[in-house]
Amino acid sequence: MKILYHHRTRAADAQGVHIEEMMAAFRGLGHEVEMAALVQGGGEKSGPEVKAGVPLWKRLVEKLPFLFEAIHVGYNIVGFWMVARHVRRFRPDFIYERYSLLNFSGVLAAKWYGVPLVLEVNSPLAFEMKEEGLLRLERFGSWSEKAICNGAAVVVTVTSVLKRMLVEGGVEEGRVQVMANGVDPAKFRVGEGDEGLRRRLGLEGRRVIGFVGWFRPWHGLEMLVEAFEKSGLAEEGVSVLLVGDGPALPSLREAVAERGLEGRVVITGAVRHGEIPEYVALFDCAVQPAANQYCCPMKIIEYLAVGKPVIAPAQENIEELVGEGVDAALFEAGSMESLSGALRRVMGDEQEMARLQAGARTAVERRGYLWRRNAERVVEMVRSAVR
């Protein structure tokens, strides 16, 4: 098949990884893929610095009412003709689009040229933008989300929670399919940690609780530091390794210093996506301290791919990904005491750790968290929709 991939993102961090991995998966199945986008690349091609800044347009729209809507609606002029040009020249069998709020260009081009559109929805953006204070025309935003989704042949959401939110907002349930994020096993292999890296990080002879991500206030990292202190594991040869950077870093360093955990909580700074497996290999278990109610954390799947059991909040979208006592230990969301108990339970019991590690090593294949499998499912969805 010939597939046109359309997106309107900065193609950085997890967005860029998702875009590149899905394109690679389609190509790996023998399909021809072309991209229609203002920004090419992302993921591995993007250094950590891409994520650090706030775009100028975003700083402006926080100050000027309705500029957010104007910019996003204005993109449709550029977007429609860009997609249309690719459709006329490339003649795709279907368009695969990463959903963006107020972006009608893919749906309009698909309708105009009679090409099926698969819409990948990773977040309820009308809700998110309203919560961030960027979207003033709330009814217009919600209506556009419903209209764009209902204009697609197939809508793919990353969790059942997100599907339910869209359906409650007026999207036709029959066109929405749930498909979790994936991983490329060739890039994430179960293996021993590099001793040179372990030595450079000051983790020799210590067991490691790890986290990878972009440090934001709502990621619960300060709660993780507090729970680690309360668990008493620092005195038992355990360290916390935080791989990443972000706006919450200064307050996080303060929290570590206040508790006297320097040297026991190690912060690496920004690391390229392709280098992350080297750091994750040092983990004994991995923690997702917090997550919103509808996301599908890519990091959890990557942790499982390298055989690392997960400690994460007990909420519906997380429980779709992992199993309590099988490949994960779950704690009460937002509870420092519950998180501390989960850390203690996993790191303090060798048999429990071994059982969870064994479950994690088989989780990706067992649950089908593979980009290749996702690409196969999308192609079958298109064929079914056309039939």
N, C-alpha and C positions, 0 to 999 in steps of 0.2 A: 504494500500500500504506500501511497504518498501522503505524508502528514505535514500539515502546516502548523507550527507551534507559535502561538501569539501570546505575548505578555506585555504588561505595562508596569514594570517594577525596576528598581535599581539593580536587580540581579545580584544582590550581595547576601552574605550570611546564609541562613537556611533556605531562603527563597532561591538563591542562585544554585545551591546544591541540588534542590529539588528539580529545578529546570534542567540542569545539565544531566542529572541521573535519568530522568524520564526520557530525554532525547537520546541518550546513549542506549537505554534499554530498547527503545523502538528500533534504533539502528542495529542493535545486536540481534534482533529478531528478523533482520533482513528488510526492514522498511526504509524508505527514503524520507528524510526529515529536513525541513527548511524552517528557519526562524524568521518571524516578522516581529520586530521589536525596535524601540529606540535605543536600548542598551543591549549590546551583545555580550555574551559570556556571563560570568558570575562564578560563585562557588569556589572552585580551585583556582580560578584565574584572579579572584579578588583577594587582595591582601586584607589583613585585619583593619587597616586604616579606613577601608571603605565604610565600615560600620560606625566609625567613631563620630562622624559629624552629623548634624541635623541639616537636612536640605534647606536651602534658602527659601523655597516656596513654602515649606512647612512653618518656618519662622514668621513669614509674612502673613499666612492665613490665620495664625493665632491672634494677629492684631487687627486684621481687616475682615469684617463680617462678609460672608457670602463669597469671598475670594476662593475658598476651597472648592465650592460647587462650580464656580466659573471656570477654574483651571481644569477640573476633571471633565466637565461637559465639553469644554473647548478641545480636549484631546480627541474627541470623537471625529472631528474634522480631519485631523492628521491620521488617526488610527484607521478610519474607514478606508481612506484612499491607500494607505500602506498595505492593509490586508487585501484590499481589492486588487492592487497591483500584483501581489504575490499569487493570489488565486488565479488571475488571468494568465500569468506566465507559468506557474508551477503546476496548476490544475490538480490540487490535492483531492484525495478521497474523503478526507475530513479535516476539520480544524480542531486543534486541541488548544484551549485557552486557559490561562491562569486568571481567575476572576479578579477584577478590580472594580471598586465602587464607581457607579455612574459611567461605566465603560460599555457603551452599546455597540461599539464599532465591529466587534467580532460577530455578534448576533446579526447585525444588519447586513454585513457582507455575506454571512452564511445564507441568510434568507434570500438575498438578492441573486446569488449565484447558485442556489440550490445545493449547497454543500452541508452535510451534517456537522454540527458543532458539539464537541464535548467540553463542558465547562468544569474545571477543577476549582472547588471552593475550599479554601483552607481556614477562613475566618468569616464570621458574620459581620462584614465590614460596616454596614449601616449602624449596627449596634456599637461596634468599636469606636468609630469616628464620632458618634454622638457622645460616648463616654469620655473621649479625649477632648471634647469641646470644639472639634474642628467642623462638625456638620451642624449647620443652623437649620437648614431645610430638612427636618427629620422625616416628615411624611414623604417628601420627594425621594429622599435616600432609600427609605424602606420600600416605596413603590418601585423604584428603579431596580433594586435587588431582586424583587419578585419577578418583574418583567423580564430581566436579563436571564434569570434562571429558567423561567417558563418558555423562553425563546430558544433554549438549547435542546438538542436531541437527547442528550444525557447530561445529568449533573452528578459529579463525583464529590462526595464530602469525605473528610478524613476521620470523622467519628460519627457514631449514632446520635450523640448529643447535638452536633451541628446539623445533622439531617433533620432532627426534630425541630430545631429552631427555625430552619428554613420552611418546613412544612407548616408550622404554626404561623409563619409570616405570609402564607399564601402560595407557596411553591407546590406544584402538583407532586404528590408523594410518589407516584408511579415512575417518574423520570429521575428520581434521586437514588443513587447507589452509594454505599459506604465502602471506602477503600483506604485502609491505613497507609501511612508512609512506609517506606521500605529501606533496603540497604543493599549494597553490592558486596557479597561475601568476599570477592577477590580483594577488596580494599580493607576489609575488617576481618582479620583472622584471629583465631584463638592462639595465643603464644605467650612465651615468657617475656617479661619486661626487660628492657635494655639496662644492663647494670651500670653502664656509663652514665645514662640519663638519671638513673636512680641515685647515683653518687652525687651528680651535679646538683640535684634537688635536695640533697641532705636526707634521703629516705632510706639509707642503708640499714638493714636489720629491722625495719619497721613495717607493720601492716598498714594498708592505705585505704581510706575511705575517699572516694573521688567524686568530682563534679566537673562537667564541661559545659560552658555556655557563655552568653553575653550577660554581664553582671548588671541587672536592673533591680530597683528596690523591691519589686513584687516577686522576685525569684526565691525569696526566703533564705538567702545565704547567711544573713545575720542570725536568723533562727537556727540554722545549721550549726554555726559556731557556738551559740549558746547551748544547744542540745549536746554538742560534742563535749563541752566543758562539764556539763551536768552528768554525763555518762561516766566520767572518770576514766575513759579509755586512753587519754593522753599519757597517764601514768603506767599504762600496761603495754606500751610499745606500739601504739596506734597513732597515725597522723592523718590529717585531712589535706588533700591535694585539690586545689581549685584552679582549673585550667581555663583561662580566659581573661577578659578585661571588660570595662564598661563604666557607665556613670555611677554605679553603686560602689566602685572600688575604694574611694576615700573613706566612706563610712564603714566599709567592711574592714579595712586595715585598722581603723580606730577600734572596732569591736574586738579584733584579735588582740590588739595591744592592751586594751582595758582588762582582758581576761588572762593576760600573761601567757598567751599561746603562740608567741613568735617562735618559729622553729618547729612547732607542732602543727600549725596551719600554714601550708606553703601555697603561695599564689604565683602562678607562672607568668602572667601577662598574656597578651594576644598570641595565639598559635594558629597557623594555617590549617584548614580543614584536613588536608592530606597528611598532616603530621600528628593529628589527634590520636590515631590508633597507638602510636608509640607511648603516649602518656596514659591512655586508658589501660594499656597492658600492665601498667604498674598498680592498678587498682585491685583490691580484693573484693570490694563491692562499690557500687555507684549510687549516688543519691540524687533524686529529683525532689528538692525540698518543697516546691510549690509549683502549681500549674493552673492556668485558667480552666474553666469547666468544659470547654469544647475543643481544645487543641489536641493534636496528636504529636507529642514530643519526639522529634526525630532522634534525640540523644538516647532515649530509652531503648529504641530499637538498635542503635549502634552499640550500646552497652551490652545488650544481649548477644549481638553478633560476635563479640570477642569473649563471650562466656562469663560476663560479669553480672551477678545477681543485682537486682535493683531494690532500693528502699524508696518508696514513693507514697504520696497521699492516697488514701482510699476514697476515690471518687469515680464516677461512672466511666469517664473517658480513659482513665488510667487502668481501671479494671478490665477494659476491653483489650488492653495490650498485654498485661501480665497476670499471673495467677498467684494469689496469696499462698505461700508455702510451697509453691512449685518453682518459680523463678524470681520471686519477689517477696519482700516483707512490706506490708502496708501499714500506715499509721494514720491517725485521725488528722485530717487536713487542718492546717493552721495551729496545731498543738505542738508546742516545743517539748512538753513532757512526753507525749506519745512518740515523737520523733526520737527523743533521747532513748526511750525504751526500745525502739526498733533497732537503733544502732547497737545498743547493748546486747539485744537478743541475737543479732546476726554475728557481730564481731566477737561475742563472748562465748559462742557455742560452735566448736569445730564441726560437729556433726551437722548442725543446721546450715553452716556455711557450705560444707561439701554438698549437701543435698540441693541447695539453691544454685550452686555453681553448675552442677550436673544438669539441672533444669534449664539454666540460661544457655548452656552450650547447644542445646537442641531446639531452643525456642523459635529462632528465626525460620528454620526449615519447617518445623512442626506447625507454626502459625501462618506461614506463607508471607512473611514480611520481606519481600524481595521486589526490587524495582522491575526486574524482568517479568515477574508474575503480574505486577500491576499493569505493565504494558500489554501483556497478553489479555488481561481482563478488559482493558479499554478497547482493544481491537474487537473483541467478541461483543462488547456492548454496542459498538457502532454497527457491526454486522446484524445484530438482533434488532436494533432500532431501524435499520434500513429495511430489513425483512418485514 
